[in-house]
Each structure stands twice: as C-alpha cells, then as structure tokens.
Amino acid sequence: MDSDSRLCNHPGCDTYDSRSLYDGLVAHGLIIPSGEPGVFGRNAVFEDVLERFAALVGRTAAADGAEKFTFPPTLARPVFERSGYMKSFPQLAMGVVSFCGCSPTEHARLNERIAAGQAYDDLLQPTGVVLMPAACYPVYPSLGGRLPAGGRLVDMTHWVFRHEPSDEPTRMQAFRVREFVRAGAPADVVAWRDTWLQRGLDLLRTLGLPAEAEVASDPFFGGAGRMLAANQREQKLKFEVVVPVISAESPTALCSFNYHQDYFSKSLDILQADGEPAHTACLGFGLERVAMALFRHHGFDPAQWPGAVRARLWT
C-alpha cells in the first residue's frame, strides 16, 4: 500500500487523531466539506463501502426474519415528546421550523433581515415535526397493543440528526444507522441483545478491525444525568462495540446496544401476548463510522485493502 493512502507518511503507523483522518478523507475526495461542522457530503467510493457494509449486516441478520420498516427523517412532535428525549438529551434535539408569515410585509421583512445579515428566528415558527434523533424511535408507537407470541423484530436504516457540531469527523450532525428493534419477553430480548453483541464483534473483526465490547452510557444532560449514566452502567443496559479511529485511549463506538427494559412499554402500552408489559432493546451500526474505521485501518483506497476484507464486502 502506498504511504499516501495511509493517515501518515509511515506505513504501519499507529498514530490516531481526528485531524489527519479528516484531512485524509477530504484529500481523497471521500467526504466533501459543507462549511458547517459535522455536515459533509460523501462520494461514490465512500457510499459504496457504506452500502456494502450495510448489505453484510443484512446477510448476517437474514435468518432472523425481521420485518423491514422505513420511516422519513422527521418524527411527529407528539411521538418525540412521549419518548422522553427532552428529559435526557435536550442538547442534541433538532426541531424543524418554518416561515409561517401570511402577508407580503412579513415576507419582505424576512428577506431584508437575511440581506442585512440579521437574525430572523423570531419570524419562524415550530412545525409539527422534529428531525429524527434516534433511528428506533418511530417504530415503538407501531408496537402498541399486544405483540404476537414470540414478540417482534424490526429492521430499519435511517438518517439520524443530532445537534452536536464538531470538527471531529466521526461526530456528525447527520448520519445513518442500521437499526434493529426487538420487543417481547424480557428473557428473549436480553438473549437477542447478547447474541447480537457477539455478532457485532465477530462481524467487525472479520473486517480487520480491532473491535472490543464495553459497558457504556448515554450522554444524559445535566447533574442528574450523571446519576442516570451511572445507573445505566451498573445495570449494564448499554453496550458498545468500539474500535480505535481517532484515539487509542478513547476508541470510537461503531455499534451500540440498548436494553430499555419496560421504558417504552409504559408510555406506549406495548404488551406481550399474555398481556404482561413487553421489554424492548435496540442495536444500531453507525454506517459512516464503520466506513471511516475501515478507511482508517486499511487506507483510503479500497482497491488496496487486504483480500480477506474485500472478500467479505465485495461478494
């Protein structure tokens, strides 16, 4: 592999940092900056790697027989509010606003402010939707009522939006997640979560990535959030499969697993076939992050990647 396909000028270098990854992705045309941190385009090569990994996940999950759903990138505001997202992560939420003026005068005022570089937020009003903050959220309302015997399993790929602007390339404001949601009896849901934790490790390792599993917590907001995060870790409700991408000391989560217990059942009345409250869990692969991890570890030219990795993806 040519040295300019790597993150540094020394083949085999194990230096991790966000700047060299970002610069390398840009230099090779894999991502296209937009001027807004955490928002960028992807070229055909990047998309090909991302889609081939998503297809590999699909082949891995094929025997599970999941239902396939697709939702738009917006979430109805009432569904969003019932999810409790604003209690835990208000700093990440991204609402949708629109100009709702009804007169030429108001429209002229809007255009005048834009031309003058002035703020015009007071002329915009919230709409009935927010940008989707988690790929699994739109599916839970559809599970309300009694589940069939054995529960349900849903497979989705969605754009996710979080207000988290950053120059660090793996921390994006808009990204895609391949998501699975399991609902049913507690023992079945936990067994499914544990099975996929091992699957996720195996899948990423067969792609030449040094993946490891660790107990994790979500970025809950405020002082009370520290208690929630500690409780989440103590009960092992969240696991992540991590790989060094921008830091060896703080590897990047490429896949996460969340066990909600009966949290969504309480607010959305999701019941097992016997009428008992159902438990739910979800797992998600961050597709852009996986692609970036592959570029980081194997170089920016997929044609030069190890044969075993190419065989897994280009089949």
Buried (B, 14 or more C-beta within 10 A) or exposed (E): BEEEBBBBEEEEEEEBBBEBBBEBBBEBBBBEEEEEBBEBEBEEBBBBBBBBBBEBBBEBBEEEEBEEBEBEBBBEBEBBEBBEBBBBBEBBBBEBEEEEBEEEEEEEBBEEBEEEEEEBEEBBEEEEBBBBBBBBBBBBBBBBEBBEEEBBBBBBBBBBBBBBEEEBBBBBBBBBBBBBBBBBBBEBBBEBBBEBBEBBBEBBBBBBBEBBBEEBBBEBBEEEBEEBBEEBBEEEBBBBBBBBBBEEEEBBBBBBBBBBBBBBBEBBBBBBBEEEBBBBBBBBBBBBBBBBBBBBBBBBBBEEBBEEBBEBBEE
